[in-house]
Amino acid sequence: MDRKAVLEPFIPNQIIVHLGKPDENSRNIRIPFISYIKNVACSEIYPTWPENALRANIIAIITFTLNRIYNEWYPSRGYTYDITSLPAYDQTFIEDREIFDSISKKVDQLFNNYIYRE
């Protein structure tokens, strides 16, 4: 078996987002992974930024999210979700926010890209 194939994470279909602080009694929502990335990207970056800035930030958002999922950051601490919606803990996620078309298209192009180290 190819060692690289074993080490690389796969992109999950869904993610569970906690809509509040970790210990706060808030709702958890299950959404498609790509929808989460689009929402965070639209919440944290501007669609008018230069192409390379958009690419770098989207890849950073994907990488951070995968890190939380694959290290089981919250489940290992007894929580029933993958990530919170707050930038003080994770990344900004706003339920039902508008998704900018240009960022949505860029995420569609990049959502299988992430940074990892062996």
N, C-alpha and C positions, 0 to 999 in steps of 0.2 A: 504494500500500500504506500502511496506517495505521502511522505512525512508532512509536506506542506498542506496537503488536503486535510490531514487530521488536525492540524493546528488552527486552521482558519475557521472562524465562526461562520455560521450561516445567518442570513437575514431572517428574523422571525416574521411570521405573518401578522401577529398581533402583539400589543403591549398593554399592560394594565397601568393606568395613570391614576395616582392619588391626588385629588383636587384640594390639597391643603398641606399643612405642615405634617411631618411624619407621625407625630403623636396625636394629631388633631382628628376628631371624629368627622371625617369628610367622606364624600362619595369616592368610590373607585370606578373608573370607566375603562372598558376594554375597547380598543380601537385598532384599526390596521396600523402596522408599523409605519408605513409610508405616509399615512395621514398625520401621525404624530410628528414625523420629521418635517413635513410641510408646515404644520401649525407652529412648531418651534422656530423654524426658519423665518416665517412671516412675523413672528413675535420678537425676534432678536436681531434681524438684519433688514436692511432697506433694499428694495428691488432696484434702486437706482445706483447701487454700488458698482464699482468696476467688476467685470467678469471674473477675474482671478480672486477678488475678495469674496464674491458670492460662492465660488467653487470651494475655496478654503474653509469658509464658515460652515457650509453645508456638510462637507466631509468631517469637520470637527464635531458638528452636532450628531451625525451618525455614529462616529467613533465613541463619543462620550456615552451615548445611549446604549450602544452595544456593550461597553464596559460595565455599565450598571446591570444590564441583563445577565451577562455571562459570568460576572463575579457574584451574582445574586446578592448585591449590596443590601437591598431591603429584606428579601426573604430570609437571608442568613441572620437577620436581626429580629425575626418573628413577624414581619409584616407580610401582608397578602397582596402586594403590588410590586411593580418593577421600578417605578420612578415617581417622583412627585411633580407637581405643576409649578413649583416655586423656584425662582432663580437663586434664592438664598441657600437652597439645598441641591438643586439640579439645574433645569433649564426652564425658561418661561413657556408655559403651555396655557392657552386661553380657550376654554371650551366654546365651540361654535363660532370661533373667530373667522373673519374673512380670509381667504387664501388668495394671495396675489398670483395671477396667471403666470407671470414670468418666473417667479420662484417655484411654483408648482412644476413647470416644465423642466427647470434646472434640477429639481429633486428627482424627477422621473429619470433624468439622464444619469444621475450620480448615486442613486440610493444603494447600489451594490458596491460602492467604494468606501473604504474605511482604512484607518491606520492601525497596524498591529505590529507587535514585536514578538519575536520568538523567545 
